[in-house]
Amino acid sequence: MKQLLPLNDRPVIRHCLDSILSAGITDVVTVVRPGNEDILKAVSGFTRRVAFNERPGSGMAGSVRAGINMIDPASTAVFICLADHPLVHTDTYRTLLDAHSETPCQILVPVYGGKKGHPPLFPADTAREIYSGHSLRDIMRKDDKRVRYMPVPDEGVVLDMDTHEDYGMILTKTGGA
């Protein structure tokens, strides 16, 4: 499981959670597959709530549906954070949150070097459109005027760990395992 691969002194998923929490985000829901005890142990004490994606084949949309059920109803926005993007900086989360307070109805997508990245920030009501059977990509394509692409000085938004080579590159950028 790539979420548990070592990155410096802790698992990849903890790098993600550390950045999120350091940005002042306190309403964090971690979505895991049932029976994923190792991930539950890794996030213990770093996330207040855990949601279970009971349909592992449902992809990211299924995970988002499971997680959205558990967010605070007063939340105005939802980050969709992926554990395979461990190098997103705390400042990127803060930048997107600040932009959300200026334009609360827009989906915000970080961009680095002209490439769209993660994590996108969705207005909470917009994110709930996922219950209508749409994917996040469908929701974003529904009306391109509600999507704002935000250039950020953070290469971490486009560095993911889909392959062993990607993981090796991330290790190189951080100074090792």
C-alpha positions as CSV (number, residue, x, y, z in Angstrom):
1,M,0.0,0.0,0.0
2,K,1.5,3.3,-1.1
3,Q,-0.1,5.2,1.7
4,L,2.2,3.3,4.2
5,L,5.4,3.6,2.2
6,P,8.1,5.3,4.3
7,L,8.9,9.0,3.6
8,N,11.6,10.3,5.9
9,D,10.5,9.4,9.4
10,R,6.8,8.5,8.8
11,P,4.3,6.9,6.4
12,V,3.3,8.9,3.3
13,I,-0.3,9.3,4.6
14,R,1.0,11.1,7.7
15,H,2.9,13.6,5.5
16,C,-0.4,14.5,3.9
17,L,-2.2,14.7,7.3
18,D,0.6,16.8,8.8
19,S,0.3,19.4,6.0
20,I,-3.4,19.5,6.3
21,L,-3.4,19.9,10.1
22,S,-0.6,22.5,10.0
23,A,-2.8,24.6,7.7
24,G,-5.3,24.8,10.5
25,I,-7.8,22.5,9.0
26,T,-9.5,20.6,11.8
27,D,-12.4,18.9,10.2
28,V,-10.5,15.9,8.7
29,V,-12.2,12.7,7.5
30,T,-9.9,9.9,6.4
31,V,-11.5,7.4,4.0
32,V,-10.2,3.8,4.0
33,R,-11.3,0.4,2.8
34,P,-12.8,-1.8,5.5
35,G,-10.2,-4.1,7.1
36,N,-7.3,-1.7,6.4
37,E,-6.0,-1.9,9.9
38,D,-2.5,-0.8,9.1
39,I,-3.8,2.5,7.7
40,L,-6.1,3.0,10.6
41,K,-3.1,2.6,12.9
42,A,-1.0,5.1,10.9
43,V,-3.7,7.8,11.1
44,S,-4.7,7.1,14.7
45,G,-4.4,10.4,16.6
46,F,-4.1,12.4,13.4
47,T,-7.7,12.3,12.2
48,R,-10.9,12.7,14.2
49,R,-13.1,10.6,11.9
50,V,-12.7,7.7,9.6
51,A,-15.1,6.8,6.8
52,F,-15.1,3.4,5.1
53,N,-15.5,3.0,1.4
54,E,-17.6,-0.2,1.3
55,R,-17.3,-0.3,-2.4
56,P,-13.5,-0.5,-3.2
57,G,-14.2,-0.7,-7.0
58,S,-16.0,2.6,-6.9
59,G,-12.8,4.6,-7.1
60,M,-12.3,8.1,-5.9
61,A,-16.0,9.0,-6.3
62,G,-17.0,6.2,-3.8
63,S,-14.4,7.5,-1.3
64,V,-15.7,11.0,-1.7
65,R,-19.3,9.9,-1.2
66,A,-18.3,8.0,2.0
67,G,-16.2,11.0,3.4
68,I,-18.7,13.7,2.6
69,N,-21.3,12.0,4.8
70,M,-19.1,12.7,7.8
71,I,-18.0,16.3,7.3
72,D,-19.3,19.0,9.6
73,P,-22.6,20.3,8.1
74,A,-21.4,23.8,8.8
75,S,-18.3,23.3,6.5
76,T,-18.4,25.6,3.5
77,A,-15.7,23.8,1.5
78,V,-14.2,20.4,1.1
79,F,-10.6,19.5,0.1
80,I,-10.3,16.3,-1.8
81,C,-6.9,15.2,-0.7
82,L,-5.1,12.1,-2.1
83,A,-2.6,10.2,0.0
84,D,-0.4,9.7,-3.0
85,H,0.4,13.5,-3.1
86,P,2.5,13.7,0.1
87,L,4.5,16.8,-0.8
88,V,1.7,19.4,-0.9
89,H,2.8,22.4,1.2
90,T,0.8,23.8,4.1
91,D,0.9,27.2,2.4
92,T,-1.0,25.7,-0.6
93,Y,-3.9,24.7,1.6
94,R,-3.9,28.1,3.2
95,T,-3.8,29.9,-0.2
96,L,-6.8,27.9,-1.4
97,L,-8.7,28.5,1.8
98,D,-8.1,32.3,1.5
99,A,-9.3,32.2,-2.1
100,H,-12.3,30.3,-1.1
101,S,-13.3,33.0,1.4
102,E,-13.1,35.5,-1.6
103,T,-15.0,33.3,-4.1
104,P,-16.9,30.8,-2.0
105,C,-18.9,29.4,-5.0
106,Q,-15.9,28.4,-7.1
107,I,-14.1,25.1,-7.3
108,L,-10.4,25.8,-6.8
109,V,-7.8,23.8,-8.5
110,P,-4.1,24.3,-7.8
111,V,-1.8,24.6,-10.8
112,Y,2.0,24.2,-11.0
113,G,4.0,24.8,-14.1
114,G,0.8,24.9,-16.2
115,K,-0.3,21.5,-14.9
116,K,-3.5,20.9,-12.9
117,G,-2.9,19.4,-9.5
118,H,-4.3,18.3,-6.2
119,P,-6.0,18.9,-3.8
120,P,-9.0,20.6,-5.4
121,L,-11.2,22.6,-3.0
122,F,-14.9,22.3,-3.7
123,P,-17.7,24.3,-2.1
124,A,-19.4,21.9,0.2
125,D,-22.8,22.1,-1.7
126,T,-21.0,21.5,-5.0
127,A,-19.1,18.5,-3.6
128,R,-22.4,17.0,-2.6
129,E,-23.4,16.8,-6.2
130,I,-21.4,13.6,-6.3
131,Y,-24.5,11.9,-4.8
132,S,-26.2,12.4,-8.1
133,G,-23.9,9.7,-9.6
134,H,-21.5,12.1,-11.2
135,S,-17.7,12.0,-10.8
136,L,-15.7,15.0,-9.5
137,R,-14.5,15.5,-13.1
138,D,-18.1,15.5,-14.3
139,I,-19.0,18.1,-11.7
140,M,-16.1,20.3,-12.7
141,R,-17.0,20.0,-16.4
142,K,-20.7,20.8,-15.8
143,D,-19.9,24.6,-15.8
144,D,-16.4,25.7,-16.4
145,K,-17.2,29.2,-15.1
146,R,-17.3,27.8,-11.5
147,V,-13.8,26.4,-11.8
148,R,-10.9,28.6,-10.9
149,Y,-7.4,27.4,-11.7
150,M,-4.9,28.9,-9.1
151,P,-1.2,29.0,-9.9
152,V,0.8,28.0,-6.8
153,P,4.6,27.8,-6.3
154,D,4.2,24.2,-5.0
155,E,5.4,21.4,-7.2
156,G,3.9,19.0,-4.6
157,V,0.5,19.5,-6.1
158,V,1.5,17.7,-9.3
159,L,3.8,15.1,-7.8
160,D,2.0,11.8,-7.2
161,M,3.0,8.3,-6.5
162,D,1.4,6.2,-9.1
163,T,4.5,4.1,-9.8
164,H,7.6,2.9,-8.1
165,E,9.5,5.5,-10.2
166,D,7.3,8.2,-8.9
167,Y,8.0,7.1,-5.3
168,G,11.7,7.1,-6.0
169,M,11.5,10.6,-7.4
170,I,9.6,11.8,-4.3
171,L,12.2,10.1,-2.1
172,T,14.9,12.0,-4.0
173,K,13.1,15.3,-3.5
174,T,12.8,14.8,0.2
175,G,16.2,13.4,0.9
176,G,15.4,9.8,1.3
177,A,13.2,7.2,3.0
